């Protein structure tokens, strides 16, 4: 089958290749991939940023989102059948959405939302799961709380805005001038145009700040939180909780804490908290999220769609910052096929 694989860790190391169709384990479903999408995590994994914790053996197929049709099920699979349309974020060490076929553990799979096409559904799994796990599991956002979401027009930000509003939060976001209308249409109550204003000068008293940029932006985010507030970073720096989540040895937990010592010290001085976030595959959560898409509470935001043959161009489009808003989708099977 055709696939795009990482030959070795580093930039410009993804190539088109012919690889064997994946084996199907007892609990696996084999999926004919119709579409996938590009995530910043693809670049991070390709570059080996987590190679001490996520030990992918090169060459491996890249791609963290999948939407497609089940073509085979393992003998222990229950409730999923050949012909079902599904979407998934395959678990770590079993990714591979940039391919014609992928074998996925049944626990990571959910029925595709009926209101979405397979190509639209491919834009959803990773960012929707991240939004749910940040807002519901990690931060326990309640009605009336104030949430700041950076890069609100992005794939993650646009999803988090919608889910935070569904949960009853008051939402502020940062974006550029051309996407102000979009983030307002998604539900943002307060919009800060970062090309015109410094958000840390105009916002205060927030319960949660979600940072996807890191560095100075994360440090400023700490200052807009109310006492006891929480800043969650998805771009780093990692902390000991990340190593624990992945079952890493104790020495790596110490190393992760060392990397995040500066921001944690700053947070403590301000009376707030910092945590790194790394999402996990979860098919049951995708079922709940699918219902929200079908109810019109959530909708995917798609920048553009590339054909499968142009997967490298799609990766470059995202990596070079050319995405105007939302996600970039790769159509493995043409949309009208």
ABEGO torsion letter per residue (X at the ends): XBBBBBABBEBGABBBBBBBBBBBBAABBBBBBABBBBBAAAAAAAAGAAAAABBBBOBBBBEABBBBBBABBBAABBGBBBGBBBBBBBBBGABGABBABBBBBAAABBBBBAABBAAAAAAAAAAAAAAAAAAAAAAGBBBGBBBBBBGAABAAAAAAAAAAAAAGBBBBBBBBAAAAAAAAAAGBABBBBAAABBAAAABBGBABBBBAAEEAAAAAAAAABBBGBBBBBAAOBBBAAAAAAAGBBAAAAAAAAAAAAAAAAAAAAAGBBBBBBBBBBBAAAAAAAAAAAAAGABBBBBABBBBAAAAAAAAAAAAAGABABEBBBBBABBAAX
